[in-house]
């Protein structure tokens, strides 16, 4: 008896890293070897791409949240999905003081049109860290990429 396994791209990449050679070959046959060699930034260039990579549904309406709070929750959801996609399974451990977590920083210069990426930094997981594990990124390069590629999504989250 033969059964078929359905697996998301995100899970395929996650399992590939720890797979036996035999399973890696099967995954490569299904997804193509290039899929596992590509950089995640090649796959996630838009919010739509992030939804596809994570398998998450598009932005919910948050209809049971008070109307004035909905834009914040919608924007935060979008940023969390973007970060989840680009982190490829990494989720910062808020209890590990030795783990660096990276964040994009922005420079609002007086008007929404001048909101721009200002750099990336990291914080250890101390209680005074700037954001929770779902908003941190796995490395400096990804934090810079997110800050430049997804400036509008972060602006919406930070201003709502």
C-alpha positions in Angstrom: 0.0 0.0 0.0 1.3 3.4 -1.0 0.3 6.7 0.8 0.9 10.2 -0.3 2.4 12.8 2.1 1.5 16.5 1.7 4.0 18.9 3.1 4.4 22.6 3.0 7.5 24.3 1.6 8.3 25.6 5.0 8.1 22.2 6.6 10.1 20.6 3.7 13.0 23.1 4.3 12.8 22.5 8.1 12.9 18.7 7.8 15.5 18.8 5.1 18.1 20.2 7.5 17.9 17.2 9.8 16.9 14.5 7.2 18.8 11.4 6.4 20.4 11.2 3.0 17.6 9.0 1.8 14.9 11.4 2.9 16.9 14.4 1.5 16.9 12.6 -1.9 13.1 12.1 -1.7 12.5 15.7 -0.8 14.8 16.9 -3.7 12.9 14.7 -6.1 9.6 16.3 -5.0 10.8 20.0 -4.7 13.9 20.0 -6.8 17.5 20.3 -5.5 17.6 24.1 -6.2 14.7 24.7 -3.8 16.8 23.6 -0.9 19.9 25.5 -2.1 18.1 28.8 -2.6 18.3 31.7 -0.2 15.0 32.4 1.6 15.1 36.0 0.4 14.8 34.7 -3.2 11.4 33.2 -2.2 10.0 35.9 0.0 9.8 39.3 -1.7 6.3 40.2 -0.8 3.6 39.7 1.8 1.9 37.3 -0.6 5.1 35.2 -0.8 5.3 35.1 3.0 1.7 33.7 3.2 2.6 31.1 0.6 5.9 30.0 2.3 4.3 29.7 5.8 1.0 28.3 4.7 -0.7 30.9 6.8 -4.1 32.4 5.7 -4.1 36.0 4.4 -4.7 38.8 6.9 -7.8 38.0 9.0 -10.4 40.7 9.6 -10.1 40.5 13.4 -13.8 41.3 13.4 -14.2 40.4 17.1 -11.6 43.1 18.0 -12.8 46.7 18.5 -12.7 48.4 15.2 -10.1 51.0 16.2 -7.6 48.3 17.1 -8.1 46.2 14.0 -5.4 47.9 11.8 -2.8 47.3 14.5 -3.6 43.6 14.8 -3.8 43.2 11.0 -0.5 44.9 10.5 1.2 43.0 13.4 -0.1 39.7 12.0 1.4 40.6 8.6 4.8 41.4 10.1 4.8 38.2 12.2 4.0 36.1 9.0 6.8 37.9 7.1 9.3 37.2 9.9 8.1 33.6 10.3 8.7 33.0 6.6 12.2 34.5 6.6 13.2 32.9 9.8 12.7 29.4 8.3 11.7 27.8 11.5 13.9 29.8 13.9 12.0 31.3 16.8 14.0 33.2 19.4 14.1 31.8 22.9 13.2 34.6 25.2 14.8 32.7 28.1 18.2 32.2 26.5 20.4 35.2 27.5 23.2 34.0 25.2 21.0 34.1 22.0 21.2 37.1 19.8 17.9 38.3 18.3 17.9 40.8 15.4 15.5 43.6 14.5 15.2 46.2 11.8 15.2 49.8 13.0 13.4 52.6 11.2 13.8 56.4 11.1 10.6 58.3 10.9 11.6 61.7 9.7 8.5 63.8 10.3 6.1 62.4 7.7 4.8 59.0 6.6 6.5 59.5 3.2 9.9 59.8 4.9 9.7 56.6 7.0 12.7 54.5 6.1 14.9 51.7 7.1 17.6 52.9 9.4 19.7 49.8 10.2 19.6 46.5 12.1 20.6 45.6 15.5 20.4 42.7 17.9 19.5 42.3 21.5 20.0 39.3 23.8 16.9 37.8 25.3 17.0 39.9 28.5 13.7 41.2 29.9 14.5 44.6 28.4 14.7 43.3 24.8 12.9 45.4 22.3 10.4 42.8 21.0 9.2 39.3 21.5 10.3 36.1 19.8 7.9 36.4 16.9 9.2 39.8 15.9 12.9 38.9 16.1 14.9 37.7 13.1 17.5 35.0 13.0 20.5 37.1 11.8 21.7 40.5 10.8 21.4 40.0 7.0 17.7 38.9 7.3 17.0 41.9 9.6 18.5 44.3 7.0 16.6 42.6 4.2 13.3 42.8 6.1 13.9 46.5 6.9 14.5 47.4 3.3 12.0 45.0 1.6 9.1 45.3 4.0 9.3 48.9 5.2 5.7 49.6 4.4 4.4 46.6 6.4 6.5 47.7 9.4 5.4 51.3 9.0 1.7 50.2 9.2 2.4 48.2 12.3 4.3 50.9 14.1 1.9 53.7 13.3 -1.4 51.9 14.0 
